[in-house]
Amino acid sequence: MRKGDLTREQAIERAGLELVEKVEGLNCDFTGRLQTDGDKAVEFSAGTNFIDQDGYNRVLTAYYYQDPEDLDENDFDDLDWEISGYEIC
């Protein structure tokens, strides 16, 4: 199951534009998480820590998904690194 149920707009509402732009500028990496629902996509993520308005430590994470065949056939720089969704934990 893919992670990142928040849209960019929802992430901005909850974490602020500055943090969303920060996580969007970070390099993502493999998560190593296996999909259990038959989805063969390879998961990547980038995240940044922040303190929310109530004083709790949180992490804003951006998730990216790539087709395994695309990873075999392309240089990583040539892939479409569109964010699939955001999550705040």
Phi and psi in degrees as a GROMACS rama.xvg file:
@    title "Ramachandran Plot"
@    xaxis  label "Phi"
@    yaxis  label "Psi"
@TYPE xy
-74.083  145.732  ARG-2
-100.964  168.872  LYS-3
94.4782  64.2969  GLY-4
-79.7692  -10.9977  ASP-5
-90.027  141.341  LEU-6
-80.0086  171.147  THR-7
-60.1404  -44.0848  ARG-8
-62.1039  -41.5075  GLU-9
-66.4787  -39.0091  GLN-10
-63.6668  -40.4586  ALA-11
-63.2178  -42.6912  ILE-12
-59.542  -37.9561  GLU-13
-92.3245  -30.416  ARG-14
-117.979  -19.3916  ALA-15
99.3653  150.644  GLY-16
-60.7302  -40.8807  LEU-17
-58.8034  -44.8242  GLU-18
-70.0337  -38.3407  LEU-19
-62.6686  -44.8656  VAL-20
-65.3145  -34.0372  GLU-21
-63.8888  -48.1624  LYS-22
-67.6116  -31.9275  VAL-23
-67.4788  -25.9706  GLU-24
-88.2094  -6.58376  GLY-25
-81.9392  150.949  LEU-26
-72.9271  137.14  ASN-27
-94.4965  165.594  CYS-28
-143.964  163.195  ASP-29
-57.217  139.992  PHE-30
-89.4623  -26.1491  THR-31
80.2323  1.23479  GLY-32
-78.8686  130.725  ARG-33
-87.5641  137.896  LEU-34
-78.6356  134.398  GLN-35
-107.847  2.27524  THR-36
-108.814  18.4162  ASP-37
89.4161  -7.75275  GLY-38
-71.1576  124.525  ASP-39
-94.0627  0.401811  LYS-40
-61.197  146.984  ALA-41
-95.1976  129.748  VAL-42
-94.5341  136.139  GLU-43
-126.942  153.932  PHE-44
-151.347  161.398  SER-45
-139.12  141.986  ALA-46
-144.793  159.401  GLY-47
-140.584  140.9  THR-48
-81.4499  149.26  ASN-49
-158.298  165.235  PHE-50
-108.417  124.953  ILE-51
-76.6701  178.373  ASP-52
-63.9303  -19.0088  GLN-53
-95.2235  3.13427  ASP-54
88.5903  10.2257  GLY-55
-90.6999  141.761  TYR-56
-71.8835  129.707  ASN-57
-133.725  166.781  ARG-58
-129.559  126.608  VAL-59
-96.0954  122.583  LEU-60
-122.351  136.358  THR-61
-106.382  134.027  ALA-62
-111.055  139.494  TYR-63
-127.089  146.322  TYR-64
-131.18  137.573  TYR-65
-127.442  145.001  GLN-66
-71.9193  133.466  ASP-67
-57.1104  -36.4118  PRO-68
-65.7136  -35.2555  GLU-69
-65.6385  -33.972  ASP-70
-68.055  -33.9956  LEU-71
-74.3585  -32.6203  ASP-72
-96.9396  -13.3734  GLU-73
-127.574  155.827  ASN-74
-72.0177  140.733  ASP-75
-55.6805  -31.8529  PHE-76
-65.4631  -22.1253  ASP-77
-88.1456  -5.43506  ASP-78
-81.2471  158.049  LEU-79
-84.3753  110.315  ASP-80
-100.253  54.4732  TRP-81
-80.1063  134.737  GLU-82
-71.3678  129.717  ILE-83
-81.1921  -34.7674  SER-84
178.573  172.047  GLY-85
-121.278  158.949  TYR-86
-144.998  144.288  GLU-87
-121.869  122.121  ILE-88
